[in-house]
């Protein structure tokens, strides 16, 4: 089978190489998926730049989410069968014609679900569900701030918050994205490229009134978000895209230090908290949680309670181009690659 290897860190045009490798075999609790296509995630960009600690030793095959049909079922799998069309999470290895996945993080989907939507449900929407419905409790009338709200996870969080009756402040980086957020019912959309979002939130009289901040950017955003929280407020961090702005070690260190230093007593005295979300860790240690999140988002999608931003599907020969677009944050919706 063909697989795309990350052979070295650096530019997308130089980092990947197609190779022929043996087809993997599923163990007792796994399934083998013949991959129609796989999704791209920002963690892939971080891995390509050498900034992702979980990335295996090179050369390696990246990829967390795939869409395809089950070709082989392990002996301990009861809820899936050969021929089922599924979305699934992989612990790397998704950039390949065949991928093995733990059956507990694989879910059946209809033939009408395109590759980009299926991959988005597996990764972005499942992450959004965990961040918004498992990591914290949301209540009607809560005020939430969602950064990068036009991205896959951010957009999912916005919709899940609106389903709970929350008021939503959302940031995005273009007028096109702001218009999309308005159509989604965002109460306070802010273009962070043309406005200082902190100043704008103060102008709206919402500073120190935010109940939950959802942040995938990190850096100095963490300190800014923490200061916006009301008593009982929570900051949920599920990404750190700011760390990918440079591969210069001094700049990376500077951005990391911008997170700030917090003493546990500060959390108690202010009645605030900072929560971290790493879906790989959850998948490794509690796959039943991933299964629950994935099942719920597929149900919400099938019942038209949530919608997905139309994604983009590229051919396998356009992987480098798609990677560069994701790195430059010039896209909306899920990027997927088809074989």
Residue frames as qw, qx, qy, qz and C-alpha x, y, z in Angstrom:
[[0.000, 0.889, 0.458, 0.000, 0.00, 0.00, 0.00],
 [0.345, 0.552, -0.051, 0.758, 1.01, 3.63, -0.37],
 [0.457, -0.765, -0.345, 0.293, 1.71, 5.83, 2.65],
 [0.275, 0.822, -0.069, 0.494, 2.94, 9.40, 2.87],
 [0.730, -0.345, -0.313, 0.501, 5.89, 9.79, 5.23],
 [0.107, -0.984, 0.126, -0.064, 7.07, 12.90, 7.00],
 [0.878, 0.188, -0.170, 0.406, 10.76, 12.47, 6.20],
 [0.459, 0.007, -0.254, 0.851, 12.08, 15.73, 7.63],
 [0.080, -0.762, -0.443, 0.465, 10.90, 18.86, 9.42],
 [0.192, -0.272, 0.264, 0.905, 10.36, 22.03, 7.43],
 [0.392, 0.289, -0.196, -0.851, 8.46, 23.36, 4.44],
 [0.776, 0.202, 0.475, -0.362, 5.52, 21.31, 3.23],
 [0.698, 0.639, -0.233, -0.223, 6.99, 21.13, -0.28],
 [0.364, 0.579, -0.714, 0.148, 10.09, 19.34, 1.06],
 [0.412, -0.398, 0.660, -0.487, 8.86, 17.41, 4.09],
 [0.823, 0.074, 0.417, -0.378, 6.84, 14.51, 2.61],
 [0.166, 0.401, -0.823, -0.367, 7.60, 11.40, 0.58],
 [0.881, 0.057, -0.027, -0.469, 5.34, 8.67, -0.82],
 [0.035, -0.424, 0.905, -0.017, 6.47, 5.12, 0.00],
 [0.782, -0.068, -0.510, -0.350, 5.24, 1.55, -0.47],
 [0.186, -0.363, 0.771, -0.488, 4.79, -0.27, 2.85],
 [0.190, -0.178, -0.964, -0.056, 3.07, -3.49, 3.97],
 [0.484, -0.509, -0.321, -0.636, -0.65, -3.33, 4.76],
 [0.166, -0.344, 0.690, -0.614, -1.18, -3.31, 8.56],
 [0.474, -0.258, -0.831, -0.133, -3.08, -6.03, 10.42],
 [0.455, -0.588, 0.074, -0.664, -5.70, -5.24, 13.10],
 [0.075, 0.149, -0.890, 0.424, -5.39, -6.75, 16.57],
 [0.096, -0.388, -0.912, 0.096, -8.34, -8.19, 18.48],
 [0.004, 0.719, 0.505, -0.477, -9.93, -4.84, 19.37],
 [0.025, -0.513, 0.277, 0.812, -9.08, -3.03, 16.15],
 [0.695, 0.587, 0.407, -0.085, -10.40, -2.65, 12.62],
 [0.418, -0.147, 0.477, 0.759, -8.58, -2.22, 9.32],
 [0.357, 0.776, 0.299, -0.425, -9.99, 0.64, 7.25],
 [0.535, 0.306, 0.456, 0.642, -9.50, 1.00, 3.50],
 [0.127, -0.589, -0.193, 0.775, -9.08, 4.77, 3.47],
 [0.402, 0.768, 0.434, 0.244, -11.04, 6.93, 1.05],
 [0.242, 0.732, -0.093, 0.630, -9.43, 10.04, 2.46],
 [0.587, -0.383, -0.464, 0.542, -7.89, 11.58, 5.54],
 [0.091, -0.968, -0.205, -0.112, -8.16, 14.92, 7.29],
 [0.485, 0.371, -0.290, 0.737, -5.54, 17.54, 8.02],
 [0.496, -0.805, -0.317, 0.075, -5.24, 19.05, 11.48],
 [0.059, 0.935, -0.261, 0.234, -3.18, 21.89, 12.86],
 [0.722, -0.536, 0.434, 0.055, -1.28, 19.36, 14.97],
 [0.861, 0.308, 0.262, 0.309, 0.00, 17.97, 11.63],
 [0.326, 0.863, -0.091, 0.374, 1.47, 21.39, 10.85],
 [0.441, -0.801, 0.369, -0.168, 3.07, 21.56, 14.30],
 [0.890, -0.177, 0.390, 0.158, 4.52, 18.08, 13.76],
 [0.729, 0.568, 0.141, 0.355, 5.89, 19.01, 10.33],
 [0.121, 0.889, -0.204, 0.391, 7.61, 22.05, 11.83],
 [0.600, 0.141, -0.634, 0.468, 9.17, 19.96, 14.60],
 [0.170, -0.369, 0.332, -0.851, 7.10, 21.63, 17.31],
 [0.804, -0.265, -0.125, -0.517, 4.89, 18.73, 18.39],
 [0.264, -0.518, 0.774, -0.250, 6.22, 16.61, 21.24],
 [0.785, 0.049, 0.543, -0.295, 3.89, 13.68, 20.49],
 [0.685, 0.606, -0.305, -0.265, 5.20, 13.29, 16.95],
 [0.951, -0.159, 0.209, 0.164, 6.95, 9.90, 16.57],
 [0.411, -0.536, 0.493, 0.548, 10.57, 9.68, 15.49],
 [0.579, 0.668, -0.189, -0.428, 11.06, 10.43, 11.79],
 [0.289, -0.076, -0.473, -0.828, 10.36, 9.07, 9.27],
 [0.200, 0.270, 0.829, -0.448, 6.74, 8.67, 10.30],
 [0.079, -0.433, -0.683, -0.583, 3.21, 8.74, 8.93],
 [0.162, 0.034, 0.360, -0.918, 1.04, 11.53, 10.30],
 [0.443, -0.214, -0.555, -0.671, -2.75, 11.59, 10.38],
 [0.196, -0.034, 0.726, -0.658, -5.42, 11.41, 13.09],
 [0.582, 0.354, 0.471, -0.560, -8.70, 10.99, 11.22],
 [0.011, -0.122, 0.825, 0.551, -9.77, 8.86, 8.27],
 [0.698, 0.277, 0.237, -0.617, -12.93, 8.06, 6.35],
 [0.296, 0.337, -0.818, -0.361, -13.37, 4.77, 4.53],
 [0.874, -0.120, -0.214, -0.420, -14.75, 1.23, 4.67],
 [0.589, -0.495, 0.622, -0.146, -13.85, -1.51, 7.07],
 [0.615, 0.423, -0.624, -0.232, -11.91, -4.25, 5.32],
 [0.628, -0.004, -0.752, 0.198, -11.12, -6.42, 8.33],
 [0.541, -0.669, 0.049, -0.507, -12.49, -6.69, 11.87],
 [0.091, 0.402, -0.824, 0.389, -10.58, -7.89, 14.93],
 [0.434, -0.217, -0.872, -0.056, -11.99, -10.89, 16.80],
 [0.207, -0.387, -0.659, 0.611, -13.06, -8.79, 19.83],
 [0.160, 0.120, -0.092, -0.975, -15.07, -6.22, 17.85],
 [0.197, 0.389, 0.892, -0.119, -18.83, -6.61, 18.00],
 [0.237, 0.733, 0.374, -0.517, -20.41, -3.34, 16.87],
 [0.289, 0.699, -0.368, -0.541, -18.76, -3.03, 13.46],
 [0.838, 0.143, 0.522, 0.073, -18.53, -5.31, 10.44],
 [0.404, -0.119, 0.568, 0.707, -16.70, -5.60, 7.15],
 [0.171, 0.513, 0.619, 0.569, -18.04, -3.20, 4.54],
 [0.188, -0.855, -0.408, 0.258, -19.27, -0.57, 7.03],
 [0.351, 0.644, 0.009, 0.680, -18.48, 2.98, 5.96],
 [0.601, -0.657, -0.324, 0.319, -16.91, 4.69, 8.93],
 [0.136, 0.853, -0.285, 0.416, -15.02, 7.63, 10.32],
 [0.879, -0.350, -0.225, 0.233, -12.24, 6.81, 12.72],
 [0.168, -0.926, 0.335, -0.052, -9.40, 8.20, 14.77],
 [0.894, 0.209, -0.258, 0.301, -5.88, 6.91, 14.30],
 [0.556, -0.761, 0.146, 0.301, -2.87, 7.29, 16.57],
 [0.018, 0.634, -0.567, -0.526, -0.91, 8.67, 13.63],
 [0.346, -0.007, 0.902, 0.257, -0.81, 6.55, 10.47],
 [0.470, 0.620, 0.489, -0.395, -3.76, 8.23, 8.74],
 [0.310, 0.724, -0.347, -0.509, -1.85, 9.43, 5.66],
 [0.172, -0.240, 0.931, 0.214, -2.10, 5.98, 4.10],
 [0.496, -0.005, -0.597, -0.631, -4.30, 3.83, 1.85],
 [0.713, -0.379, -0.583, -0.089, -5.07, 1.54, 4.81],
 [0.062, -0.518, 0.484, -0.702, -5.17, 2.43, 8.49],
 [0.508, -0.298, -0.791, 0.166, -5.74, 0.51, 11.70],
 [0.242, -0.485, 0.166, -0.824, -7.91, 2.05, 14.42],
 [0.067, 0.076, 0.849, -0.518, -9.15, 1.07, 17.86],
 [0.136, -0.450, -0.787, -0.401, -12.76, 0.04, 17.25],
 [0.233, -0.664, -0.569, 0.425, -13.87, 2.14, 20.22],
 [0.024, -0.634, 0.030, 0.772, -13.00, 5.33, 18.31],
 [0.004, -0.013, -0.733, -0.680, -14.67, 4.33, 15.04],
 [0.405, 0.405, 0.528, -0.627, -18.25, 5.23, 14.14],
 [0.393, 0.382, 0.754, 0.362, -20.50, 4.26, 11.23],
 [0.169, 0.507, 0.008, -0.845, -21.60, 6.99, 8.83],
 [0.690, 0.561, 0.402, -0.218, -23.81, 7.14, 5.76],
 [0.667, 0.220, 0.434, 0.565, -22.61, 7.00, 2.19],
 [0.210, 0.869, 0.290, 0.342, -23.72, 10.61, 1.69],
 [0.425, -0.869, 0.084, 0.240, -21.21, 12.05, 4.18],
 [0.622, 0.713, -0.242, 0.215, -18.25, 13.47, 2.28],
 [0.774, 0.049, -0.384, 0.501, -14.66, 12.93, 3.37],
 [0.148, 0.416, -0.268, 0.856, -14.14, 16.43, 4.78],
 [0.592, -0.488, -0.002, -0.642, -17.32, 16.29, 6.88],
 [0.927, -0.221, -0.305, -0.004, -16.55, 12.80, 8.15],
 [0.638, 0.158, -0.377, 0.652, -13.01, 13.73, 9.15],
 [0.099, -0.481, 0.177, -0.853, -14.28, 16.92, 10.82],
 [0.769, -0.453, -0.135, -0.429, -16.80, 14.94, 12.89],
 [0.890, -0.085, -0.362, 0.264, -14.07, 12.54, 14.00],
 [0.574, 0.021, -0.281, 0.769, -11.63, 15.20, 15.16],
 [0.027, 0.287, -0.059, 0.956, -12.82, 18.81, 15.26],
 [0.564, -0.444, -0.227, -0.658, -16.41, 18.24, 16.34],
 [0.811, -0.319, -0.473, 0.131, -15.50, 15.52, 18.84],
 [0.455, 0.026, -0.340, 0.822, -12.92, 17.89, 20.35],
 [0.205, -0.362, -0.054, -0.908, -15.50, 20.68, 20.43],
 [0.719, -0.440, -0.403, -0.356, -18.01, 18.40, 22.15],
 [0.731, -0.239, -0.468, 0.436, -15.51, 17.36, 24.80],
 [0.283, 0.139, -0.209, 0.926, -14.34, 20.93, 25.41],
 [0.297, -0.297, -0.081, -0.904, -17.85, 22.41, 25.63],
 [0.762, -0.315, -0.231, -0.516, -19.92, 19.59, 27.13],
 [0.885, -0.186, -0.388, 0.179, -17.51, 17.36, 29.04],
 [0.507, 0.157, -0.351, 0.772, -14.69, 19.61, 30.28],
 [0.090, 0.020, 0.326, -0.941, -17.17, 22.25, 31.52],
 [0.129, 0.601, 0.782, -0.103, -20.89, 22.65, 32.13],
 [0.012, 0.119, 0.230, 0.966, -22.63, 25.37, 30.15],
 [0.086, 0.557, 0.738, -0.372, -25.93, 26.95, 31.13],
 [0.206, 0.760, 0.481, 0.386, -28.45, 29.17, 29.40],
 [0.129, -0.985, -0.072, -0.090, -27.34, 32.77, 29.56],
 [0.711, -0.441, 0.207, 0.507, -23.65, 32.00, 30.11],
 [0.322, 0.910, -0.198, -0.171, -21.29, 34.38, 28.33],
 [0.855, -0.140, 0.354, 0.353, -18.54, 32.57, 26.42],
 [0.178, 0.829, -0.378, -0.372, -15.59, 33.75, 24.36],
 [0.899, 0.138, 0.379, 0.173, -14.47, 31.50, 21.49],
 [0.064, -0.719, 0.461, 0.515, -11.18, 32.24, 19.73],
 [0.030, 0.255, -0.830, -0.495, -10.53, 31.13, 16.14],
 [0.551, 0.251, 0.589, -0.536, -14.27, 30.63, 15.87],
 [0.680, 0.529, -0.200, -0.466, -14.23, 30.08, 12.11],
 [0.157, 0.418, -0.893, -0.055, -11.96, 27.06, 12.49],
 [0.577, -0.125, -0.759, -0.273, -13.27, 23.53, 12.77],
 [0.401, -0.298, -0.745, 0.442, -13.18, 23.18, 16.56],
 [0.005, 0.172, 0.254, -0.952, -14.08, 26.80, 17.25],
 [0.436, -0.059, -0.397, -0.805, -17.06, 26.67, 14.92],
 [0.560, -0.258, -0.784, -0.079, -18.27, 23.48, 16.59],
 [0.283, -0.264, -0.607, 0.694, -17.94, 25.07, 20.03],
 [0.204, 0.040, -0.025, -0.978, -19.93, 28.11, 18.89],
 [0.562, -0.166, -0.558, -0.587, -22.81, 25.91, 17.72],
 [0.549, -0.270, -0.762, 0.211, -22.76, 23.77, 20.87],
 [0.138, -0.181, -0.424, 0.877, -22.80, 26.90, 23.02],
 [0.362, -0.026, -0.198, -0.911, -25.76, 28.31, 21.08],
 [0.574, -0.232, -0.737, -0.272, -27.62, 25.01, 21.54],
 [0.438, -0.340, -0.670, 0.494, -27.27, 25.59, 25.30],
 [0.099, -0.905, -0.384, -0.155, -28.60, 29.14, 25.01],
 [0.560, -0.458, -0.039, 0.689, -25.29, 30.87, 25.72],
 [0.253, 0.957, -0.021, -0.139, -24.31, 34.35, 24.58],
 [0.859, 0.025, 0.222, 0.460, -21.21, 34.13, 22.39],
 [0.051, 0.895, -0.309, -0.317, -18.29, 36.45, 21.74],
 [0.897, 0.136, 0.335, 0.255, -16.26, 35.05, 18.84],
 [0.067, -0.780, 0.376, 0.496, -13.03, 36.14, 17.18],
 [0.813, 0.336, 0.401, 0.256, -11.94, 35.48, 13.60],
 [0.433, -0.457, 0.273, 0.727, -9.42, 36.97, 11.18],
 [0.113, 0.080, 0.558, 0.818, -11.34, 38.15, 8.11],
 [0.428, 0.128, 0.087, -0.890, -14.52, 39.96, 7.16],
 [0.615, 0.043, -0.651, -0.443, -15.71, 36.84, 5.33],
 [0.418, -0.110, -0.852, 0.296, -15.36, 34.80, 8.51],
 [0.104, 0.133, 0.462, -0.871, -17.10, 37.50, 10.56],
 [0.553, 0.068, -0.246, -0.793, -20.09, 37.42, 8.21],
 [0.602, -0.044, -0.786, -0.134, -20.28, 33.66, 8.60],
 [0.236, -0.124, -0.754, 0.600, -20.24, 34.00, 12.40],
 [0.325, 0.087, 0.160, -0.928, -23.06, 36.54, 12.25],
 [0.648, 0.019, -0.496, -0.578, -25.17, 34.12, 10.23],
 [0.530, -0.064, -0.827, 0.176, -24.52, 31.47, 12.88],
 [0.505, -0.748, -0.365, -0.230, -26.03, 33.71, 15.53],
 [0.588, -0.092, -0.349, 0.724, -22.83, 34.89, 17.25],
 [0.183, -0.890, -0.390, 0.146, -23.82, 37.79, 19.50],
 [0.130, -0.935, 0.210, 0.256, -20.51, 39.66, 19.40],
 [0.876, 0.277, 0.138, 0.369, -18.26, 38.81, 16.41],
 [0.202, -0.904, 0.232, 0.297, -14.83, 40.51, 16.47],
 [0.789, 0.545, -0.121, 0.256, -12.26, 40.67, 13.67],
 [0.682, -0.631, 0.058, 0.364, -9.02, 40.43, 15.64],
 [0.627, 0.165, 0.262, 0.715, -6.99, 41.68, 12.65],
 [0.097, 0.607, 0.231, 0.754, -8.78, 45.04, 12.55],
 [0.472, -0.736, 0.008, -0.485, -9.75, 45.42, 16.21],
 [0.117, 0.325, -0.807, 0.479, -8.05, 44.80, 19.53],
 [0.552, -0.369, -0.689, -0.291, -10.43, 42.18, 20.87],
 [0.409, -0.328, -0.612, 0.592, -9.62, 43.02, 24.51],
 [0.030, 0.132, 0.083, -0.987, -10.46, 46.69, 23.99],
 [0.415, -0.179, -0.531, -0.717, -13.61, 45.76, 22.07],
 [0.529, -0.382, -0.756, 0.051, -14.83, 43.48, 24.86],
 [0.253, -0.311, -0.437, 0.805, -14.22, 46.29, 27.35],
 [0.184, 0.004, -0.211, -0.960, -16.19, 48.69, 25.12],
 [0.519, -0.278, -0.664, -0.460, -19.08, 46.22, 25.14],
 [0.485, -0.514, 0.335, -0.624, -19.02, 46.24, 28.95],
 [0.956, -0.062, -0.221, -0.182, -18.27, 42.51, 29.05],
 [0.409, 0.487, -0.650, 0.416, -14.79, 42.53, 30.62],
 [0.055, -0.191, 0.806, -0.558, -14.64, 40.36, 33.75],
 [0.679, 0.093, 0.284, -0.671, -18.11, 39.02, 32.90],
 [0.631, 0.327, -0.628, -0.317, -17.06, 36.06, 30.74],
 [0.848, -0.316, 0.299, -0.303, -17.99, 32.64, 32.13],
 [0.857, -0.064, 0.441, 0.259, -15.92, 30.46, 29.79],
 [0.238, 0.776, -0.429, -0.397, -13.06, 31.18, 27.36],
 [0.924, 0.145, 0.331, 0.125, -12.24, 28.58, 24.69],
 [0.052, 0.881, -0.386, -0.267, -8.69, 29.13, 23.40],
 [0.942, 0.176, 0.198, 0.207, -6.66, 27.30, 20.74],
 [0.424, 0.832, -0.155, 0.323, -4.05, 30.04, 20.28],
 [0.783, -0.427, -0.202, 0.405, -2.32, 30.30, 23.69],
 [0.432, 0.334, -0.092, 0.833, 0.67, 32.56, 24.27],
 [0.010, 0.002, -0.350, 0.937, -0.38, 35.88, 25.79],
 [0.498, -0.300, -0.465, -0.667, -3.99, 35.03, 24.94],
 [0.585, -0.322, -0.724, 0.170, -4.09, 32.90, 28.10],
 [0.266, -0.236, -0.431, 0.829, -3.36, 35.78, 30.45],
 [0.229, -0.052, -0.177, -0.956, -5.75, 38.07, 28.61],
 [0.567, -0.284, -0.639, -0.436, -8.50, 35.49, 28.70],
 [0.493, -0.294, -0.706, 0.414, -7.96, 34.70, 32.37],
 [0.079, -0.145, -0.276, 0.947, -8.39, 38.39, 33.27],
 [0.375, -0.141, -0.377, -0.835, -11.73, 38.50, 31.42],
 [0.446, -0.269, -0.852, -0.063, -13.26, 35.73, 33.52],
 [0.531, -0.583, 0.006, -0.615, -16.01, 36.32, 36.05],
 [0.375, -0.369, 0.760, -0.381, -15.92, 34.53, 39.40],
 [0.772, 0.128, 0.585, -0.214, -16.44, 30.85, 38.69],
 [0.593, 0.703, -0.229, -0.318, -15.02, 31.35, 35.21],
 [0.817, -0.163, 0.505, 0.227, -13.08, 28.70, 33.32],
 [0.308, 0.729, -0.452, -0.411, -10.52, 28.95, 30.54],
 [0.902, 0.078, 0.423, 0.023, -10.36, 25.86, 28.31],
 [0.093, 0.729, -0.552, -0.394, -7.15, 25.55, 26.28],
 [0.886, 0.155, 0.435, -0.047, -7.19, 22.98, 23.50],
 [0.749, 0.521, 0.116, 0.394, -4.42, 24.21, 21.21],
 [0.411, -0.727, 0.113, 0.538, -1.34, 26.41, 20.99],
 [0.678, 0.623, 0.269, 0.284, -1.15, 27.66, 17.40],
 [0.002, 0.983, -0.181, 0.014, 0.91, 30.68, 18.45],
 [0.635, -0.529, 0.512, 0.233, 3.85, 28.36, 19.11],
 [0.736, 0.273, 0.509, 0.354, 4.00, 27.56, 15.39],
 [0.248, 0.958, 0.059, -0.134, 4.59, 31.18, 14.36],
 [0.251, 0.804, -0.538, 0.029, 8.32, 30.54, 14.26],
 [0.954, -0.042, -0.260, 0.141, 10.75, 27.64, 14.48],
 [0.262, 0.602, -0.445, 0.609, 13.33, 29.94, 16.10],
 [0.586, -0.292, -0.702, 0.280, 13.88, 28.42, 19.53],
 [0.167, -0.099, -0.367, 0.910, 14.16, 31.80, 21.26],
 [0.391, -0.119, -0.199, -0.891, 10.84, 32.98, 19.77],
 [0.655, -0.260, -0.674, -0.221, 9.19, 29.68, 20.65],
 [0.460, -0.226, -0.631, 0.582, 10.46, 30.07, 24.24],
 [0.063, -0.001, 0.137, -0.989, 9.23, 33.68, 24.35],
 [0.547, -0.199, -0.405, -0.705, 5.76, 32.64, 23.19],
 [0.645, -0.256, -0.716, 0.079, 5.71, 29.79, 25.70],
 [0.304, -0.140, -0.516, 0.788, 6.63, 32.14, 28.55],
 [0.249, -0.180, -0.119, -0.944, 3.71, 34.38, 27.59],
 [0.529, -0.386, -0.731, -0.192, 1.37, 31.75, 28.99],
 [0.355, -0.677, 0.215, -0.608, 2.14, 33.17, 32.42],
 [0.353, 0.078, -0.853, 0.376, 2.79, 31.57, 35.81],
 [0.581, -0.479, -0.166, -0.637, -0.16, 30.75, 38.07],
 [0.007, -0.221, 0.845, -0.487, -0.16, 29.64, 41.68],
 [0.287, -0.368, -0.873, -0.142, -2.92, 27.23, 42.78],
 [0.130, -0.485, -0.558, 0.661, -3.92, 29.67, 45.51],
 [0.135, 0.220, -0.214, -0.942, -4.76, 32.21, 42.81],
 [0.335, -0.199, -0.774, -0.498, -7.32, 29.81, 41.34],
 [0.323, -0.471, -0.778, 0.263, -8.91, 29.32, 44.74],
 [0.116, -0.437, -0.307, 0.837, -8.97, 32.99, 45.76],
 [0.238, 0.246, -0.286, -0.895, -10.42, 34.18, 42.44],
 [0.649, 0.256, 0.651, -0.298, -12.60, 31.08, 41.94],
 [0.591, 0.652, -0.285, -0.381, -11.28, 30.70, 38.41],
 [0.779, -0.204, 0.572, 0.153, -9.67, 27.74, 36.64],
 [0.356, 0.617, -0.545, -0.443, -7.62, 26.83, 33.57],
 [0.857, 0.036, 0.497, -0.130, -8.37, 23.48, 31.92],
 [0.053, 0.511, -0.706, -0.487, -6.28, 21.68, 29.32],
 [0.866, 0.279, 0.292, -0.296, -7.68, 19.40, 26.61],
 [0.077, 0.514, -0.782, -0.344, -5.50, 16.91, 24.72],
 [0.870, 0.129, 0.008, -0.477, -7.65, 14.43, 22.83],
 [0.630, 0.388, -0.671, 0.054, -4.67, 12.13, 22.18],
 [0.018, -0.280, 0.790, -0.546, -4.20, 11.66, 25.91],
 [0.658, 0.027, 0.367, -0.657, -7.90, 10.97, 26.38],
 [0.833, 0.318, -0.317, -0.323, -7.92, 8.52, 23.47],
 [0.423, 0.397, -0.782, 0.230, -4.89, 6.72, 24.91],
 [0.020, 0.118, -0.799, 0.590, -6.29, 6.41, 28.43],
 [0.376, 0.346, 0.656, -0.556, -10.09, 6.70, 28.18],
 [0.015, -0.014, -0.700, -0.714, -11.22, 5.80, 24.65],
 [0.017, -0.567, -0.822, 0.044, -14.78, 5.34, 25.93],
 [0.005, -0.698, -0.218, 0.682, -14.95, 9.14, 26.32],
 [0.035, 0.327, -0.543, -0.773, -13.93, 9.61, 22.68],
 [0.020, -0.271, -0.917, -0.292, -16.55, 7.05, 21.67],
 [0.007, -0.683, -0.633, 0.363, -19.22, 8.94, 23.59],
 [0.016, 0.634, -0.076, -0.769, -18.23, 12.30, 22.08],
 [0.019, 0.172, -0.733, -0.658, -18.06, 10.88, 18.56],
 [0.008, 0.426, 0.901, 0.088, -21.43, 9.14, 18.89],
 [0.016, 0.724, 0.455, -0.519, -23.06, 12.34, 20.13],
 [0.055, 0.562, -0.257, -0.784, -21.70, 14.60, 17.39],
 [0.010, -0.038, -0.855, -0.517, -22.66, 12.12, 14.66],
 [0.000, -0.584, -0.803, 0.121, -26.18, 12.07, 16.12],
 [0.012, 0.719, 0.186, -0.670, -26.33, 15.89, 16.28],
 [0.011, 0.362, -0.564, -0.742, -25.11, 16.06, 12.67],
 [0.002, -0.227, -0.917, -0.326, -27.60, 13.45, 11.43],
 [0.049, -0.702, -0.683, 0.197, -30.43, 15.28, 13.21],
 [0.271, 0.644, 0.228, 0.678, -29.30, 18.61, 11.70],
 [0.458, -0.842, -0.230, 0.167, -28.69, 20.16, 15.13],
 [0.345, -0.694, 0.320, 0.545, -25.19, 21.17, 14.05],
 [0.713, 0.699, 0.049, 0.016, -23.81, 22.11, 10.66],
 [0.721, -0.281, 0.255, 0.579, -20.30, 21.90, 9.31],
 [0.144, 0.788, -0.251, -0.543, -18.49, 24.66, 7.46],
 [0.883, 0.469, 0.015, -0.028, -18.09, 23.35, 3.91],
 [0.607, -0.554, 0.434, 0.370, -14.59, 21.92, 3.74],
 [0.455, 0.721, -0.422, -0.308, -12.11, 21.48, 0.91],
 [0.908, -0.087, 0.403, 0.069, -11.00, 18.15, -0.52],
 [0.205, 0.783, -0.512, -0.288, -7.67, 17.89, -2.34],
 [0.925, 0.259, -0.278, -0.004, -5.99, 15.13, -4.28],
 [0.846, -0.434, 0.045, 0.306, -3.07, 13.32, -2.69],
 [0.643, 0.290, 0.107, 0.700, -0.69, 15.15, -5.05],
 [0.019, -0.753, -0.067, -0.654, -1.86, 18.44, -3.47],
 [0.699, -0.534, -0.406, 0.247, -0.92, 17.54, 0.10],
 [0.502, -0.101, -0.128, 0.850, 1.92, 20.08, 0.32],
 [0.055, -0.402, -0.252, -0.879, -0.33, 22.86, -0.96],
 [0.571, -0.619, -0.431, -0.324, -3.10, 22.00, 1.50],
 [0.694, -0.378, -0.353, 0.502, -0.60, 21.83, 4.38],
 [0.322, 0.081, -0.017, 0.943, 0.72, 25.30, 3.54],
 [0.276, -0.519, -0.339, -0.734, -2.81, 26.74, 3.39],
 [0.681, -0.593, -0.429, -0.013, -3.63, 25.30, 6.79],
 [0.617, -0.211, -0.234, 0.721, -0.38, 26.68, 8.21],
 [0.137, 0.176, 0.102, 0.969, -1.22, 30.15, 6.89],
 [0.128, 0.456, 0.686, -0.552, -4.76, 29.96, 8.35],
 [0.214, 0.246, -0.325, -0.888, -6.17, 30.94, 4.97],
 [0.296, -0.163, -0.869, -0.363, -8.91, 28.30, 4.97],
 [0.565, -0.159, 0.307, -0.750, -12.39, 27.77, 6.31],
 [0.938, 0.030, -0.010, -0.346, -13.75, 24.35, 7.14],
 [0.791, -0.334, 0.497, 0.124, -11.98, 21.01, 7.21],
 [0.373, 0.649, -0.580, -0.322, -9.19, 20.21, 4.77],
 [0.853, -0.085, 0.507, -0.087, -9.15, 16.62, 3.58],
 [0.121, 0.533, -0.724, -0.421, -7.05, 14.59, 1.15],
 [0.902, 0.161, 0.250, -0.314, -8.54, 11.83, -1.01],
 [0.499, -0.288, 0.737, 0.354, -6.69, 8.92, -2.58]]
